[in-house]
Amino acid sequence: MFVVLWEFEVKPGCEDRFERVYGRGGDWDSLFRRDAHHTGTHLFRDATHPRVYLTADYWHSQTAYHAFLQAQQTEYKRIDAECEGLTLRERRIGSYEEVASPLR
C-alpha cells in the first residue's frame, strides 16, 4: 500500500466547494478512480481548525501512482488549475509506503 498526503488551508467561504471537489465522488476522486490501482481517497477536516483539511490518496504501489500521474498528466493539471482559487495554501506532507509486518 502507498499513500500520498496533502494538507490544505481553504479560503473563507470556499469550504463547501472544496469538500465537493476533494471529497468522495468529487473531481479528484473521480479522476483517481479511473485507475484500477487506486484504492481510495479520504478527506479529513481538522477538528480545531475547520478550514484546514488533509487528503489521503491510497494506491497499490508507488510505481502505480507514478504511472497514473504520467498517464493522466493533462487532466491532473487541469483540475489542479481549477482548484487553485479555493485555497490559501497547500502542502504535500509526503508519500508513504506501508511497512510489512514481520512474520512471527
C-alpha distances in whole Angstrom, upper triangle without the diagonal:
4,7,10,13,17,20,23,27,28,32,34,35,32,30,30,29,26,25,26,24,21,20,19,21,22,23,19,17,20,19,15,16,18,15,13,10,10,9,11,13,15,18,19,23,24,26,29,29,29,28,25,22,18,16,12,10,7,6,5,6,8,11,10,11,14,15,15,17,19,20,20,22,25,24,22,25,27,25,24,28,29,27,28,31,30,28,30,27,24,22,18,17,14,11,8,6,5,9,9,12,16,18,21
4,7,10,14,17,20,24,26,29,32,33,29,27,28,27,24,23,24,22,19,19,19,21,21,21,17,16,19,17,14,15,17,14,14,10,10,9,11,12,14,16,18,21,22,25,27,27,27,26,23,20,16,13,10,8,6,5,6,5,6,9,9,8,11,13,13,14,17,18,18,19,23,22,19,21,24,22,21,25,26,24,25,28,27,25,27,24,20,18,15,14,11,7,6,5,6,10,12,15,18,20,24
4,6,10,13,16,20,22,25,28,29,26,24,25,24,21,20,21,19,16,16,16,18,18,18,15,14,17,16,13,15,17,15,15,12,10,10,9,9,11,13,14,18,19,22,24,23,23,22,19,16,12,10,6,5,4,6,9,8,8,12,11,9,12,14,14,14,17,18,18,19,22,20,17,20,22,20,19,22,23,21,22,25,23,22,24,21,17,15,12,11,8,6,5,7,8,12,14,17,20,23,26
4,7,10,13,17,19,22,25,26,23,21,23,22,18,18,19,17,14,15,16,18,17,17,13,13,16,15,12,15,17,15,16,14,11,12,11,10,11,12,13,16,17,21,23,21,21,20,17,14,10,8,6,5,7,8,11,11,9,13,12,9,11,14,13,12,16,17,16,16,19,18,15,17,19,17,16,19,20,18,19,22,20,19,20,17,13,11,8,8,6,4,7,9,11,15,18,20,24,26,29
4,7,10,14,16,20,22,24,21,19,20,20,16,16,18,16,13,14,16,18,17,17,13,14,17,17,14,17,19,18,20,17,14,14,12,10,10,10,11,13,14,17,19,18,18,17,13,10,7,6,5,7,9,12,15,14,13,16,16,13,15,18,16,15,19,20,19,19,21,20,16,18,20,17,15,19,20,17,17,20,18,16,17,14,11,9,6,5,6,6,8,12,13,16,20,22,25,28,31
4,7,10,12,16,19,20,17,16,18,17,14,14,16,14,11,13,15,18,16,16,13,14,17,16,15,18,20,20,21,19,16,17,14,11,11,10,10,12,13,16,18,16,16,14,11,8,6,5,7,9,12,15,18,17,16,19,18,15,16,19,17,16,19,21,19,18,20,19,15,16,18,15,13,16,17,14,14,16,14,12,14,11,7,6,4,5,7,9,12,15,17,20,23,26,29,32,34
4,7,10,13,16,18,15,14,17,16,12,13,16,15,12,14,17,19,17,17,15,16,19,19,18,21,23,23,25,23,19,20,17,14,12,10,9,10,10,14,14,12,12,11,7,6,5,7,9,12,15,18,21,21,19,23,22,18,20,23,21,19,22,24,22,21,22,21,17,18,20,17,14,17,17,14,14,15,13,10,11,8,6,5,6,7,10,12,15,18,20,23,26,28,31,34,37
4,6,9,12,14,12,11,14,13,10,11,14,13,10,13,16,19,16,16,14,16,19,19,19,21,24,24,26,25,21,22,19,15,13,11,10,10,10,14,14,11,11,8,6,5,6,8,12,14,18,20,24,24,22,25,24,21,22,25,22,20,23,25,22,21,22,20,17,17,18,15,13,15,15,11,11,12,9,7,8,6,4,6,9,10,13,16,18,22,23,26,30,31,35,38,40
4,7,9,12,10,10,13,13,10,12,15,14,13,15,19,21,18,18,17,19,22,22,22,25,27,27,30,28,25,25,22,18,16,13,12,10,10,13,13,9,9,6,4,6,9,12,15,18,21,24,28,28,26,29,28,24,25,28,26,24,27,28,25,24,25,23,20,20,20,17,15,16,16,12,11,11,9,6,6,5,6,9,12,13,16,19,22,25,27,30,33,35,38,41,43
4,6,8,6,6,10,10,7,10,13,12,11,14,17,19,16,16,16,18,21,21,22,24,26,27,30,29,25,25,22,18,17,13,13,10,11,14,14,10,9,5,6,8,11,13,16,19,22,25,29,29,28,30,29,25,27,29,26,24,27,28,25,24,24,22,19,19,19,16,14,15,14,10,10,9,6,4,6,7,9,12,15,16,19,22,24,27,29,32,35,37,40,43,45
4,6,6,7,11,10,9,12,14,14,14,16,20,21,18,18,19,21,23,23,24,27,29,30,33,32,28,29,26,22,20,17,16,14,14,17,16,12,11,7,9,11,15,16,20,22,26,29,32,33,31,33,32,28,29,32,29,27,30,31,27,26,25,24,21,20,20,17,16,16,14,11,10,8,6,5,5,9,11,15,18,19,23,25,28,31,33,36,39,41,44,47,49
4,6,7,10,11,11,13,15,16,16,18,21,23,20,20,21,23,25,26,27,29,31,33,35,34,31,31,27,24,22,18,17,14,15,16,15,12,10,7,11,13,16,19,22,24,28,31,35,35,34,37,35,32,33,35,32,30,33,34,30,29,29,27,25,24,23,20,19,19,17,14,14,11,9,9,9,12,15,18,21,22,25,28,30,34,35,38,41,43,46,49,51
4,6,8,9,10,12,13,14,15,17,20,21,18,19,20,22,24,25,26,28,30,32,35,34,31,31,27,23,22,18,18,15,16,18,17,14,12,9,13,14,18,19,23,25,28,31,35,36,35,37,35,32,33,35,32,30,33,34,30,29,28,26,24,24,23,20,19,19,16,14,14,11,9,10,12,15,17,20,23,24,27,29,32,35,36,39,42,44,47,50,52
4,6,5,6,9,10,11,12,14,17,18,15,15,16,18,20,21,23,24,26,28,31,31,27,27,24,20,19,15,15,13,15,17,18,14,12,9,12,12,15,16,20,22,25,28,32,32,31,34,32,28,30,31,28,27,30,30,26,26,25,22,21,20,19,16,15,16,13,10,11,9,6,8,10,13,14,18,20,22,25,26,29,32,33,36,39,41,45,47,49
4,6,5,6,9,10,10,11,15,16,14,15,16,17,19,21,21,23,26,27,29,29,25,25,21,18,16,12,12,10,12,14,15,12,9,7,9,10,13,14,18,20,23,26,30,31,30,32,31,27,29,31,28,26,30,30,26,26,26,23,21,21,20,17,16,17,15,12,13,12,8,9,12,14,14,17,19,20,23,25,27,30,31,34,37,38,42,44,47
4,5,5,6,9,10,10,13,14,12,14,15,16,18,20,21,22,24,26,28,28,25,25,21,18,16,13,13,12,15,16,17,15,12,10,13,12,15,15,19,20,23,26,30,31,31,33,31,28,30,31,28,27,30,30,26,26,26,22,21,22,20,17,17,18,15,13,15,13,10,12,15,17,17,20,22,23,25,27,28,31,32,35,38,39,43,45,47
4,5,5,6,9,10,13,13,10,11,13,14,15,17,19,20,22,24,27,27,23,24,20,17,16,13,15,14,17,19,20,17,14,12,14,13,15,15,18,19,22,25,29,30,29,31,29,26,27,29,25,24,27,27,23,23,22,19,18,18,17,13,14,15,12,9,12,11,8,11,14,16,16,19,20,22,24,26,28,30,32,35,37,39,43,45,48
4,5,5,6,8,11,12,9,10,11,13,14,16,17,18,21,23,25,25,21,21,18,14,13,10,12,11,14,17,18,15,12,10,11,9,12,11,15,16,20,22,26,27,26,28,26,23,25,26,23,22,25,25,21,21,21,18,16,17,16,12,12,13,11,8,10,10,6,8,12,13,12,15,17,18,21,22,24,27,28,32,34,36,40,42,45
4,6,5,5,9,10,8,10,11,11,14,15,16,17,20,22,24,23,20,19,16,12,11,8,9,9,13,15,17,15,12,10,11,9,11,11,14,15,18,21,25,26,26,28,26,23,25,26,23,22,26,25,22,23,23,19,18,19,18,14,14,16,14,11,14,14,10,12,15,15,15,17,18,19,21,22,24,26,27,30,33,34,38,40,42
4,6,5,8,8,5,8,10,10,11,14,15,16,18,20,22,23,19,19,16,13,12,10,13,13,17,19,21,19,15,14,15,13,14,13,15,16,19,21,25,26,26,28,26,23,25,26,22,22,25,24,21,22,21,18,17,18,17,13,14,16,13,11,14,14,11,14,17,18,17,19,20,22,23,24,25,28,28,32,34,36,40,42,44
4,6,8,8,4,5,7,8,9,11,12,14,16,18,21,21,17,18,15,12,12,10,13,14,17,20,22,19,17,15,15,12,13,11,14,14,17,19,23,24,24,25,23,20,22,23,19,18,22,21,17,18,18,14,13,14,13,9,10,12,10,8,12,12,10,12,16,16,15,17,17,20,21,21,24,26,27,31,33,35,39,41,43
4,7,8,5,7,6,7,10,11,11,13,15,17,19,19,15,16,12,9,9,7,10,11,15,18,20,17,15,13,13,10,10,8,10,11,14,17,20,21,21,23,21,18,20,21,18,17,21,20,17,18,18,15,13,15,14,10,11,14,12,9,12,13,11,12,15,15,13,15,15,16,18,18,20,22,23,27,29,31,35,37,40
4,6,5,8,8,7,10,12,12,13,16,17,19,19,15,14,11,8,7,6,9,11,14,17,19,18,15,14,14,11,10,9,10,11,14,17,20,22,22,24,22,19,22,23,19,19,23,22,19,20,21,18,16,18,17,14,14,17,15,13,16,17,14,15,18,18,16,17,17,18,19,19,21,23,23,27,29,30,34,36,39
4,5,9,8,6,8,11,11,10,14,15,16,17,13,12,9,7,7,8,11,13,17,19,22,21,18,18,17,14,13,11,11,11,13,16,19,21,22,24,21,19,22,22,19,19,23,22,19,21,21,18,17,19,19,15,17,20,18,16,19,20,17,19,22,21,19,20,19,20,21,20,21,22,23,26,28,30,33,35,37
4,7,8,6,6,9,10,9,12,14,16,17,14,13,11,9,11,11,15,17,20,22,25,24,21,20,20,17,16,14,14,13,15,17,20,22,23,24,21,19,22,22,18,19,22,21,18,20,20,16,16,18,17,14,16,19,17,15,19,20,18,20,23,23,21,22,21,23,23,22,24,25,25,29,30,32,36,37,40
4,6,5,6,9,10,10,13,15,17,18,15,15,12,10,11,11,14,16,19,22,24,22,19,18,18,15,15,12,14,13,16,17,21,23,23,24,21,19,21,21,18,18,21,20,16,18,18,14,13,16,14,11,13,15,13,12,15,16,14,16,20,20,18,20,19,21,22,22,23,25,26,30,31,33,37,39,42
4,6,5,6,9,10,11,14,17,17,14,16,13,11,13,13,16,18,21,24,26,24,21,19,19,16,16,13,15,13,16,17,21,22,22,23,20,17,19,19,15,15,18,17,13,14,14,10,10,12,11,7,10,12,10,10,13,15,14,16,19,19,17,19,18,21,21,21,23,25,26,30,32,34,38,40,43
4,5,5,6,9,10,12,15,15,12,13,11,9,11,11,14,17,20,23,25,23,21,19,18,14,13,10,11,10,12,14,17,18,18,19,17,14,16,16,13,12,16,15,12,13,13,10,8,11,11,7,9,12,11,10,13,15,14,15,19,18,15,16,15,17,18,17,19,21,23,26,28,31,34,37,39
4,5,5,6,9,10,13,13,9,10,8,6,9,10,14,16,20,22,25,23,21,20,19,15,14,10,11,9,11,12,15,17,18,19,16,14,16,17,13,14,17,16,13,15,16,13,11,14,14,11,13,16,15,14,17,19,17,18,21,20,18,18,17,19,19,17,19,20,21,25,27,29,33,34,37
4,6,5,7,10,12,13,11,12,10,10,12,14,17,20,23,26,29,27,24,23,22,19,18,14,14,12,14,14,17,19,19,20,17,15,17,17,13,14,17,15,12,15,15,11,11,14,14,11,13,16,15,15,18,20,18,20,24,23,20,21,20,22,22,20,22,23,24,28,29,32,35,37,40
4,6,6,8,11,12,10,12,11,11,14,15,19,21,24,27,30,28,26,24,23,19,18,14,14,12,13,13,16,17,17,18,14,12,14,14,10,11,13,11,8,11,11,8,8,11,11,9,11,14,14,14,17,19,18,20,23,22,19,20,19,21,20,19,21,22,23,27,28,31,35,36,40
4,5,6,9,9,6,9,8,8,12,14,17,20,23,26,29,27,25,24,22,19,16,13,12,9,10,9,12,14,14,15,11,10,12,12,8,10,13,11,9,12,13,11,9,13,14,12,13,16,16,16,18,21,20,21,24,22,19,19,17,19,18,16,17,18,20,23,25,28,31,33,36
4,5,7,8,6,8,8,9,13,15,19,22,25,27,30,29,27,26,24,21,19,15,14,11,11,10,13,15,16,16,13,12,15,14,10,13,15,13,12,15,16,13,13,16,17,14,16,20,19,18,21,24,22,24,27,25,22,23,20,22,21,19,20,20,21,24,25,28,31,32,36
4,7,9,8,11,11,13,16,18,22,25,28,31,34,32,30,29,27,24,22,18,17,13,13,12,14,16,17,16,12,12,14,13,9,12,13,11,10,13,14,12,12,16,16,14,17,20,19,19,22,25,24,25,29,27,24,24,22,24,23,20,22,22,23,26,27,30,33,34,38
4,5,6,9,11,12,16,19,22,26,28,31,34,33,31,29,28,24,22,18,16,12,11,9,10,12,13,13,9,9,11,10,7,10,12,10,10,13,15,13,13,17,17,16,18,21,21,21,24,27,26,26,29,27,24,24,21,23,21,18,19,19,20,23,24,27,30,31,35
4,6,8,10,13,17,20,23,27,30,32,35,34,32,31,29,26,23,19,17,13,11,9,9,12,14,13,9,11,13,11,10,13,15,13,13,17,19,17,16,20,21,20,21,25,25,24,27,30,29,29,32,30,27,26,23,24,22,19,19,18,19,22,22,25,28,29,32
4,6,9,12,16,19,22,25,28,30,33,32,31,30,28,24,21,17,15,11,9,6,5,8,10,10,6,8,11,10,9,12,14,13,13,16,19,17,16,20,21,20,21,24,25,24,26,29,28,28,31,28,25,24,21,21,19,16,16,14,15,18,19,22,25,26,29
4,6,8,12,15,18,22,24,27,30,29,27,26,24,21,18,14,11,8,6,4,6,9,11,11,8,8,11,11,9,12,14,13,13,16,18,16,14,18,19,17,18,22,22,21,23,26,25,25,28,25,22,21,18,19,17,14,15,14,15,18,19,22,25,27,30
4,7,10,14,17,20,23,25,28,28,26,26,24,20,17,14,11,8,5,5,7,10,12,14,11,11,14,15,13,15,18,17,17,19,21,19,18,21,22,20,21,24,24,23,25,28,26,26,28,26,23,22,19,19,18,15,14,14,13,17,18,20,23,25,28
4,7,10,13,17,20,22,25,24,23,22,20,17,14,11,8,6,5,7,10,13,14,16,13,12,16,16,14,16,19,18,17,19,21,18,17,20,21,18,19,22,22,20,23,25,22,23,25,24,20,20,18,18,17,15,15,15,15,18,20,22,25,27,30
4,7,10,14,16,19,22,21,19,19,17,13,11,7,6,4,6,9,12,14,15,17,15,13,16,17,15,15,19,19,17,18,20,17,15,18,19,16,16,20,19,17,19,21,19,19,22,20,17,17,15,15,15,14,14,16,16,20,21,23,27,29,32
4,7,10,13,15,18,18,16,16,14,10,8,6,5,7,9,12,15,17,18,20,18,16,19,21,18,18,22,22,20,21,23,20,18,20,21,18,17,21,20,17,20,21,18,18,21,19,16,16,15,15,15,15,15,17,17,20,22,24,27,29,32
4,7,10,13,15,14,13,12,11,7,6,5,7,9,12,15,19,20,20,23,21,18,21,23,20,20,24,24,21,22,23,20,18,20,20,17,16,19,18,15,17,18,15,15,17,16,14,15,14,14,16,16,17,19,19,23,25,26,30,32,35
4,7,9,12,11,10,11,9,5,5,6,8,11,14,18,21,22,22,25,24,21,24,26,23,23,27,27,25,25,26,24,21,23,23,20,19,22,21,17,19,20,16,15,17,16,14,15,15,14,16,17,17,20,20,23,25,26,30,33,34
4,6,9,8,6,7,6,4,6,9,12,15,18,21,25,26,25,28,27,24,26,29,26,25,29,30,27,27,28,26,23,24,24,21,20,22,21,17,18,19,15,14,15,15,14,15,16,15,18,19,20,23,23,26,29,30,33,36,37
4,6,5,6,7,5,6,8,11,13,17,20,23,26,27,27,30,29,26,28,31,28,27,31,32,29,29,31,28,25,26,27,23,22,24,23,20,20,20,17,15,15,15,14,15,16,15,18,20,20,23,24,26,29,30,33,36,37
4,6,6,9,9,9,11,14,16,20,22,26,29,30,30,33,32,29,31,34,32,31,35,35,33,33,34,32,29,30,30,27,25,28,27,23,23,23,20,18,18,18,18,18,20,18,21,23,23,26,26,28,30,31,34,37,38
4,6,9,9,11,13,17,19,23,25,29,32,32,32,35,34,31,33,36,34,33,36,37,35,35,36,33,30,31,31,28,26,28,27,24,24,23,20,18,17,17,18,18,20,19,22,24,25,28,28,30,33,33,36,39,40
4,6,6,9,11,15,18,21,24,28,31,31,31,34,33,30,32,34,32,30,34,35,32,32,33,31,28,28,28,25,23,25,24,20,20,19,16,14,14,14,15,16,18,17,21,23,24,28,28,30,33,34,38,40,42
4,6,8,11,14,17,20,23,27,30,31,31,34,32,29,31,34,31,30,33,34,31,31,31,29,26,27,27,23,22,23,22,18,19,18,14,13,14,14,15,17,19,18,22,24,25,28,29,31,34,35,39,41,43
4,6,10,13,17,19,23,26,30,30,29,32,31,27,29,32,29,27,31,32,29,28,28,26,23,24,24,20,19,20,19,15,15,14,11,9,10,11,12,14,17,17,20,23,24,28,29,31,34,36,39,42,44
4,7,10,14,17,20,23,27,27,26,29,28,25,26,29,27,25,29,30,27,26,27,25,22,22,23,20,18,20,19,15,15,15,12,10,10,10,10,11,13,13,17,19,21,24,25,28,31,32,36,39,40
4,7,10,13,16,20,23,24,23,26,25,22,24,26,24,22,26,27,24,24,25,23,20,20,21,18,16,18,18,14,15,15,12,10,12,11,9,11,12,12,15,17,18,21,22,25,28,30,33,36,38
4,7,10,13,17,20,20,19,23,22,18,21,23,21,20,24,25,22,22,24,22,18,20,21,18,16,19,19,15,16,17,14,12,14,12,10,10,10,9,12,13,15,18,19,22,24,26,30,32,35
4,6,10,13,17,17,17,20,18,15,18,20,17,17,20,21,19,19,21,19,15,17,19,15,14,17,17,14,15,17,15,14,16,14,11,11,10,10,11,12,13,16,17,20,23,25,29,31,34
4,6,10,13,14,14,17,16,13,16,18,16,16,19,20,18,19,21,19,16,19,20,17,16,20,20,17,18,21,18,17,19,17,14,13,10,10,10,10,10,13,13,17,19,21,25,28,30
4,7,10,11,11,14,12,10,13,15,12,13,16,17,15,16,19,17,14,17,18,16,15,19,19,17,19,21,19,19,21,19,15,14,12,12,11,9,10,12,13,17,19,22,25,27,30
4,7,9,10,12,10,9,12,14,12,13,17,17,16,18,21,19,16,19,21,19,18,22,23,20,22,25,23,22,25,22,19,17,14,14,12,10,10,10,10,14,16,19,22,24,27
4,5,7,9,7,6,10,11,10,12,15,15,15,17,20,18,16,19,21,19,19,23,24,22,24,27,25,25,27,25,21,19,16,16,14,11,10,10,11,14,15,18,22,24,27
4,7,8,7,8,11,11,11,14,16,16,17,19,22,21,19,22,24,23,23,26,27,26,28,31,29,29,31,28,24,23,19,19,16,13,12,10,10,13,13,17,19,21,24
4,5,5,6,9,10,11,13,15,15,17,18,22,21,19,22,24,23,22,26,27,26,27,31,29,28,30,27,24,21,18,18,14,11,10,8,9,12,13,17,19,21,25
4,5,5,6,9,10,11,12,14,15,16,20,20,17,19,22,21,21,24,26,24,25,29,28,27,28,25,21,19,15,15,12,8,9,7,10,13,15,18,21,23,27
4,5,5,6,9,10,11,12,14,15,19,19,17,20,23,22,21,25,27,26,27,30,30,29,31,28,24,22,18,19,15,12,12,11,14,16,17,21,23,25,29
4,6,5,6,9,10,10,12,14,17,17,15,18,21,20,20,23,25,24,26,29,28,28,30,27,23,22,18,19,16,13,13,12,14,17,18,22,24,26,30
4,5,5,6,9,10,10,12,15,15,12,15,18,17,17,20,22,21,22,25,25,24,26,23,20,18,15,16,13,10,12,11,14,17,19,22,25,27,31
4,5,5,6,9,10,10,14,14,12,14,18,17,17,20,22,21,22,26,25,25,27,24,20,19,15,17,14,11,13,13,16,19,21,25,27,29,33
4,5,5,6,9,10,13,14,13,15,18,18,18,21,23,23,24,27,27,27,29,27,23,22,19,20,18,15,16,16,19,22,23,26,29,31,34
4,5,5,6,8,11,11,10,13,15,15,15,18,20,20,21,25,24,24,27,24,21,20,17,19,17,15,17,17,19,22,24,27,30,32,35
4,6,5,5,9,9,7,10,13,13,12,15,17,17,18,22,22,22,24,22,18,18,15,18,16,14,16,17,20,23,25,29,31,34,37
4,6,5,9,10,9,11,14,15,15,17,19,20,21,24,25,25,27,25,21,21,18,21,19,17,19,20,23,26,27,31,33,35,39
4,6,8,9,9,12,14,15,15,18,19,20,22,25,25,26,28,26,23,23,21,23,21,19,21,21,24,27,28,32,35,36,40
4,6,6,6,9,10,11,12,14,16,17,18,22,22,23,25,24,21,21,19,22,20,19,21,22,24,28,29,33,36,38,41
4,6,5,6,9,10,10,12,14,15,16,20,21,21,24,22,19,19,17,21,19,18,21,22,25,29,31,34,37,39,42
4,5,5,6,9,10,11,13,15,16,19,20,21,24,22,20,21,20,23,22,21,25,26,29,32,34,37,40,42,46
4,5,5,6,8,10,11,12,14,17,18,19,22,21,19,20,19,22,22,21,24,25,28,31,33,36,39,42,45
4,5,5,6,9,10,11,12,16,16,17,20,18,16,17,15,18,18,17,20,22,25,28,30,34,37,39,42
4,6,5,6,9,10,11,14,15,16,18,17,15,16,16,19,19,19,22,24,27,31,33,36,39,42,45
4,5,5,6,9,10,13,14,16,19,18,17,18,18,22,22,22,25,27,30,33,36,39,42,44,48
4,5,5,6,9,11,12,14,17,16,15,17,16,20,20,20,23,26,28,31,34,37,40,42,46
4,5,5,6,10,10,11,14,13,11,13,13,17,18,18,22,24,27,30,33,36,39,42,45
4,5,5,8,10,11,14,14,13,15,16,20,21,22,25,28,30,34,37,39,43,45,48
4,6,7,9,11,14,15,14,17,18,21,23,23,27,29,32,35,38,40,44,46,49
4,6,6,8,11,11,11,14,15,18,20,21,24,27,29,33,35,38,41,44,47
4,6,6,9,9,9,12,14,18,20,21,25,28,30,33,36,39,42,45,48
4,6,8,10,11,15,17,20,22,24,28,31,33,36,39,42,45,48,51
4,7,9,10,14,16,19,21,23,26,29,31,34,37,39,43,46,48
4,5,7,11,13,16,19,21,24,27,29,32,36,38,41,44,46
4,7,10,14,16,19,22,25,29,31,33,37,39,42,45,48
4,7,10,12,16,19,22,25,27,30,34,36,39,42,44
4,7,9,12,15,18,22,24,27,30,32,36,39,41
4,6,9,12,15,19,21,24,27,30,33,36,38
4,5,8,12,15,18,21,24,27,29,33,35
4,7,10,13,16,18,22,24,27,30,33
4,7,10,13,15,19,21,24,28,30
4,7,10,13,16,19,22,25,28
4,7,9,12,15,18,21,24
4,6,9,12,15,18,21
4,6,9,12,15,18
4,6,9,12,15
4,6,9,12
4,6,9
4,6
4
